[in-house]
Amino acid sequence: DIQMTQSPSSLSASVGDRVIITCRASQSITSSLNWYQQKPGKAPKHLISAASTLRSGVPSRFTGSRSGTDFTLTISSLQPEDFVIYYCQQSYSPPYTFGQGTKLEIK
Amino acid sequence: QVQLQESGPGLVKPSQTLSLTCTVSGGSINSGSYFWSWFRQPAGRGLEWIGRIYASGSTNYNPSLNSRVTISIDTSKNQFSLKLSSVTAADTAVYYCARVGTSFDFDYWGQGTLVTVSS
């Protein structure tokens, strides 16, 4: 199975801050990396596919990038509703695997 | 707008079979080149992919659950289903169904249903 190592596991920030969440794959997955946001008690919400393609309707403050097997989710200018949990997921090959999640907390 | 809704018992006894159904609305389960997937998430923990099915009935399962999982599809009812046999307390989780998008992302999700394994 492809292992996805996501960091940090939690992050304290303030409204208006810029934050970066990182996900590293255990092997090459090309750009087959997706990002999700999960609010408490809700299903994950798809944000970004193929490392950097923003889903329609997702605010432009969310951006994704890739460098080799390292992927980043950047949230510029944090809004109050952004303080939830984020997951990366590789779609290169089954079994599809997720990172452990990053919980964004208000400082 | 595609919508998915999980249904099934919220309580299953140990050693029995967990059975859930996902009903798809807003589009045909048979249209496009889409797979349909199941996931689960134990309380306070991360997401685990269980498996996927295509409209043709072709399936792929997570090897960690492979011997206990069956996913099936009923295109006439626009539904797909999950069966997980020989359950234990470790199978207690919120179970989600989702559509697999064209980038093998999961673009539409059900709201999730909590299944508790307990006697």
Interface residues (C-beta under 8 A of the other chain):
Chain A: D1 S32 N34 Y36 K42 A43 P44 K45 H46 S49 A50 T53 R55 Y87 Q89 S91 P94 P95 Y96 T97 F98 G99 Q100 G101
Chain B: S37 G46 L47 E48 W49 R52 N60 Y61 N62 P63 S64 Y96 A98 G101 S103 F104 D105 F106 D107 Y108 W109 G110 Q111 G112
